[in-house]
Amino acid sequence: MRRAHPIGGWRLAVLVAGLALTTAACGDRGEGDRHPPEAGDQAVARVDGRTVWASDVKREAVAQGLIGQGEPLDVSSDLFRRVLDEVVDQKLLAAEAVRRKLDDDPAAERRLAAARERILGDMLVESVVAERVNDAAVKALYQEQLKLARRSEELRARQIVTATPEEAQAVKMLLAAGAAFDALAMERSIDAATRFNGGDLGYFTPDVMPEAYQANLRDAKVGDVVGPFAVEGGYAVVKVEDRRQEQPITLEAARPQIVRFLTYDQIRDLLEKLRGKAKVETLIPAPPAGARPKAPADAPPVSNPPSAAPALRTQPQDRTVQP
């Protein structure tokens, strides 16, 4: 009995996107597919005698953004089996396209050539990045930015937020009489974000806090109880527990941002060198001075590439608190 295998719209889009690449692959019926393309690779399926390897499935999962580059993909997982089905479907569609000689069409040849150029370009970029964006480069840029980083003072504080100024004054009197701040915070504070941890705001620089906190904590010393003062949603009484120099972000926390910057930097340098050696002629007229190209209405937003080394400002805060 034939297995029911409907193809939804989202899946069809994935298959169409990969069709140009797999058409070229299915046209090659050599012996190479009998040998693992990578050390330790595993054969996971055969399509009309042609082997599908675990690395083929993993590469497709990476291309779809289902896993990151270098992340493992367990062959027994549901995700692996789902992507394997998609790879098999791609191969079946591509083989049928070849059988119908669609690959002989001039338009198909140009699309396959463009796909080959994209793949080769990606492989070149991957090779350059793998060679130059390494642990030593990451550490070197981290140390360089660490020296340039401007560190300000940060403080640690606790707060009790009440609904009225009279309640806040009563809290302050209890504190003056020796009541424990954290116990009072759990008992009387109306701020859900900090009440159950004793009012602890963690370490922060004043500039990340609302203006009322900045103004009242600017000159407060360790041990001072400040307030009450009006804040959003009530009145705050704040105790300053510590002041210290702002802590720089750790290497491991900064690594993803540094890797992105170095990767972009290497690609930019590579393209500048290639363009410098090549003769590139643009055969269309230049736009009028000051004119900006108009993006299509359905164009996705463009995120700006990193143009400068990442700033290593501070260690991530213990928590984000909105009083």
C-alpha positions as CSV (number, residue, x, y, z in Angstrom):
1,M,0.0,0.0,0.0
2,R,1.4,3.3,-1.0
3,R,2.3,5.7,1.9
4,A,0.3,8.9,1.9
5,H,2.7,11.8,1.6
6,P,1.0,15.2,1.2
7,I,3.2,18.1,0.6
8,G,2.1,21.3,2.3
9,G,2.8,24.8,0.9
10,W,5.7,25.5,3.3
11,R,7.3,22.3,2.4
12,L,6.8,22.8,-1.3
13,A,8.6,26.1,-1.0
14,V,11.6,24.4,0.6
15,L,11.7,21.8,-2.2
16,V,11.5,24.4,-4.9
17,A,14.3,26.4,-3.2
18,G,16.6,23.3,-3.2
19,L,15.6,22.0,-6.6
20,A,18.3,23.7,-8.6
21,L,21.0,22.4,-6.5
22,T,19.8,18.8,-6.3
23,T,19.1,18.6,-10.1
24,A,22.8,19.0,-10.7
25,A,23.6,16.4,-8.1
26,C,21.1,13.8,-9.5
27,G,22.4,14.2,-13.0
28,D,25.7,12.6,-11.8
29,R,25.4,8.8,-11.5
30,G,29.0,8.1,-10.7
31,E,30.4,5.8,-8.0
32,G,31.2,8.6,-5.6
33,D,28.0,8.2,-3.6
34,R,29.1,4.7,-2.5
35,H,31.8,6.2,-0.4
36,P,31.2,8.5,2.6
37,P,31.8,12.1,1.6
38,E,33.0,12.8,5.2
39,A,34.9,10.8,7.7
40,G,32.5,8.9,9.9
41,D,29.5,9.7,7.7
42,Q,26.5,7.4,7.7
43,A,24.3,6.2,4.9
44,V,20.7,6.9,5.9
45,A,18.7,6.2,2.7
46,R,18.9,5.2,-1.0
47,V,16.9,6.8,-3.8
48,D,16.9,4.6,-6.9
49,G,20.2,3.2,-5.8
50,R,21.7,6.6,-5.0
51,T,22.9,7.0,-1.4
52,V,21.7,9.8,0.9
53,W,24.2,10.5,3.7
54,A,23.7,11.9,7.1
55,S,25.8,14.9,6.2
56,D,23.4,15.6,3.3
57,V,20.5,15.8,5.8
58,K,22.5,17.9,8.2
59,R,23.5,20.3,5.5
60,E,19.9,20.7,4.5
61,A,18.9,21.4,8.2
62,V,21.6,24.0,8.4
63,A,20.4,25.6,5.1
64,Q,16.9,25.8,6.5
65,G,18.1,27.4,9.8
66,L,16.8,24.4,11.8
67,I,20.2,23.9,13.4
68,G,23.3,26.0,13.6
69,Q,26.5,25.3,11.7
70,G,28.5,22.8,13.7
71,E,25.5,21.7,15.8
72,P,24.8,17.9,16.1
73,L,21.7,16.3,14.5
74,D,20.8,12.9,15.9
75,V,19.8,10.5,13.2
76,S,17.2,9.0,15.5
77,S,15.4,12.4,16.1
78,D,12.1,13.4,14.6
79,L,13.8,16.5,13.1
80,F,16.3,14.3,11.2
81,R,13.6,12.1,9.8
82,R,11.6,15.1,8.7
83,V,14.5,16.7,6.9
84,L,15.5,13.3,5.5
85,D,12.0,13.1,3.9
86,E,12.6,16.5,2.4
87,V,16.0,15.5,1.0
88,V,14.4,12.4,-0.6
89,D,11.6,14.4,-2.1
90,Q,14.2,16.9,-3.5
91,K,16.1,14.0,-5.2
92,L,12.9,12.5,-6.6
93,L,11.8,15.8,-8.1
94,A,15.3,16.6,-9.5
95,A,15.6,13.1,-11.0
96,E,12.2,13.6,-12.7
97,A,13.2,17.0,-14.0
98,V,16.3,15.3,-15.5
99,R,14.2,12.5,-17.0
100,R,12.1,15.2,-18.7
101,K,15.3,16.9,-19.9
102,L,14.4,20.1,-18.2
103,D,18.0,20.5,-17.4
104,D,18.7,21.0,-21.1
105,D,16.7,24.2,-21.2
106,P,18.9,27.3,-21.6
107,A,17.1,29.0,-18.7
108,A,17.7,25.9,-16.5
109,E,21.4,25.9,-17.5
110,R,21.8,29.5,-16.4
111,R,20.0,28.9,-13.1
112,L,22.2,25.8,-12.4
113,A,25.3,27.8,-13.3
114,A,24.2,30.6,-10.9
115,A,23.5,28.0,-8.1
116,R,27.0,26.5,-8.7
117,E,28.5,30.0,-8.4
118,R,26.7,30.6,-5.1
119,I,27.9,27.3,-3.7
120,L,31.5,27.9,-4.7
121,G,31.4,31.4,-3.3
122,D,30.0,30.1,-0.1
123,M,32.7,27.5,0.1
124,L,35.4,30.1,-0.5
125,V,33.9,32.3,2.3
126,E,33.7,29.3,4.6
127,S,37.3,28.4,3.9
128,V,38.6,32.0,4.5
129,V,36.5,32.4,7.7
130,A,37.6,29.0,9.1
131,E,41.2,29.9,8.5
132,R,41.2,33.4,9.9
133,V,38.3,33.6,12.4
134,N,39.8,31.4,15.0
135,D,40.2,31.5,18.8
136,A,43.4,33.5,18.7
137,A,41.7,36.2,16.5
138,V,38.7,36.3,18.8
139,K,40.9,36.7,21.9
140,A,43.1,39.4,20.3
141,L,40.1,41.5,19.4
142,Y,38.5,41.0,22.8
143,Q,41.7,42.2,24.5
144,E,42.0,45.2,22.1
145,Q,38.4,46.3,22.8
146,L,38.8,45.7,26.5
147,K,41.6,48.3,26.6
148,L,39.4,50.8,24.7
149,A,36.3,50.1,26.8
150,R,35.2,53.0,29.0
151,R,34.0,51.8,32.3
152,S,31.8,53.7,34.6
153,E,30.6,53.0,38.2
154,E,27.8,50.7,38.9
155,L,25.9,50.0,42.0
156,R,23.8,47.4,43.6
157,A,20.6,48.3,45.4
158,R,17.4,46.9,46.9
159,Q,14.0,48.6,46.7
160,I,10.6,48.6,48.3
161,V,7.8,50.1,46.3
162,T,4.5,51.1,48.0
163,A,1.3,52.5,46.6
164,T,1.3,55.7,48.7
165,P,4.0,58.1,50.2
166,E,2.5,57.4,53.6
167,E,3.2,53.7,53.3
168,A,6.7,54.4,52.1
169,Q,7.4,56.7,55.1
170,A,6.1,53.9,57.4
171,V,8.5,51.4,55.7
172,K,11.4,53.9,56.2
173,M,10.6,54.2,59.9
174,L,10.6,50.4,60.3
175,L,14.0,50.2,58.6
176,A,15.3,52.9,60.9
177,A,14.1,50.8,63.9
178,G,16.2,47.8,62.6
179,A,13.8,45.9,60.4
180,A,15.5,43.7,57.7
181,F,15.2,45.3,54.3
182,D,14.7,42.1,52.4
183,A,12.0,40.9,54.8
184,L,10.1,44.2,54.5
185,A,10.4,44.0,50.7
186,M,8.7,40.6,50.6
187,E,6.0,41.7,53.1
188,R,5.2,45.2,51.8
189,S,6.6,45.9,48.3
190,I,4.0,46.0,45.5
191,D,6.7,45.5,42.8
192,A,6.2,42.0,41.5
193,A,9.6,41.9,39.7
194,T,11.7,42.4,42.9
195,R,9.4,41.7,45.8
196,F,10.1,38.0,46.1
197,N,13.9,38.3,46.0
198,G,14.0,40.8,48.8
199,G,13.8,43.9,46.5
200,D,17.2,43.1,44.9
201,L,17.8,45.2,41.8
202,G,21.2,43.5,41.1
203,Y,24.1,45.5,39.7
204,F,23.4,48.3,37.3
205,T,24.7,51.6,36.0
206,P,22.4,54.6,36.8
207,D,22.0,55.4,33.1
208,V,19.9,52.3,32.5
209,M,17.4,53.3,35.2
210,P,14.5,55.7,35.1
211,E,15.3,59.4,35.8
212,A,13.9,59.3,39.3
213,Y,16.4,56.6,40.3
214,Q,19.3,58.4,38.6
215,A,18.5,61.7,40.4
216,N,18.1,60.1,43.9
217,L,20.9,57.5,43.7
218,R,23.6,59.7,42.1
219,D,25.3,60.8,45.3
220,A,24.1,58.0,47.6
221,K,26.8,56.1,49.5
222,V,26.9,52.4,50.4
223,G,24.4,51.7,53.2
224,D,22.3,54.8,52.5
225,V,18.5,54.4,52.5
226,V,17.1,56.8,49.9
227,G,13.5,58.0,49.4
228,P,10.7,57.7,49.3
229,F,10.5,59.2,45.8
230,A,7.8,58.9,43.1
231,V,8.3,56.1,40.5
232,E,6.0,54.6,37.9
233,G,3.3,52.7,39.9
234,G,4.1,54.0,43.3
235,Y,6.8,55.3,45.7
236,A,10.2,53.8,46.2
237,V,12.5,53.4,49.2
238,V,15.9,52.2,48.0
239,K,19.0,51.0,49.9
240,V,22.4,51.1,48.2
241,E,24.3,48.0,49.0
242,D,27.5,48.3,46.9
243,R,29.4,50.5,44.4
244,R,32.1,49.2,42.1
245,Q,33.7,49.7,38.8
246,E,31.6,48.4,36.0
247,Q,32.5,44.8,35.1
248,P,33.4,44.2,31.5
249,I,31.6,41.5,29.6
250,T,33.4,38.1,29.7
251,L,35.1,36.7,26.6
252,E,32.6,33.8,26.3
253,A,29.6,36.2,26.5
254,A,31.2,38.5,23.9
255,R,32.4,35.7,21.6
256,P,29.3,35.5,19.3
257,Q,29.3,39.2,18.6
258,I,33.1,39.2,18.0
259,V,32.8,36.2,15.6
260,R,30.1,38.0,13.6
261,F,32.2,41.1,13.4
262,L,35.4,39.2,12.3
263,T,33.4,37.1,9.8
264,Y,31.9,40.3,8.2
265,D,35.4,41.9,8.2
266,Q,37.0,39.0,6.4
267,I,34.3,38.8,3.8
268,R,34.5,42.6,3.2
269,D,38.3,42.4,2.9
270,L,38.1,39.4,0.5
271,L,35.6,41.2,-1.8
272,E,37.6,44.4,-1.8
273,K,40.7,42.5,-2.9
274,L,38.8,40.5,-5.6
275,R,37.2,43.7,-6.9
276,G,40.6,45.4,-6.9
277,K,42.1,42.8,-9.2
278,A,39.0,42.3,-11.4
279,K,37.7,44.5,-14.3
280,V,34.1,45.1,-13.4
281,E,32.0,47.2,-15.9
282,T,28.5,48.3,-15.0
283,L,26.5,48.6,-18.2
284,I,23.4,50.4,-16.7
285,P,23.3,54.2,-16.1
286,A,24.1,55.4,-12.6
287,P,21.2,56.9,-10.7
288,P,20.9,60.7,-10.4
289,A,23.0,62.3,-7.7
290,G,21.1,62.1,-4.3
291,A,18.6,59.6,-5.5
292,R,17.9,56.6,-3.3
293,P,16.7,53.3,-4.7
294,K,13.1,52.5,-3.6
295,A,12.7,49.2,-2.0
296,P,9.7,47.0,-3.0
297,A,6.7,47.2,-0.7
298,D,7.2,43.6,0.3
299,A,10.9,43.8,0.9
300,P,12.1,42.6,4.3
301,P,13.8,45.1,6.6
302,V,17.5,45.4,6.1
303,S,19.7,45.1,9.2
304,N,23.0,47.1,9.0
305,P,26.2,45.1,9.0
306,P,28.7,45.7,11.8
307,S,30.9,48.6,10.7
308,A,33.0,48.8,13.8
309,A,34.4,46.4,16.3
310,P,31.9,45.5,19.0
311,A,32.0,47.6,22.2
312,L,32.7,45.5,25.3
313,R,30.6,47.5,27.7
314,T,29.5,45.5,30.7
315,Q,28.7,42.1,32.1
316,P,25.1,41.3,31.5
317,Q,22.9,42.5,34.4
318,D,21.7,40.0,37.0
319,R,18.2,40.8,35.9
320,T,16.2,43.4,34.1
321,V,13.9,45.3,36.5
322,Q,11.2,47.7,35.5
323,P,10.1,49.4,38.7
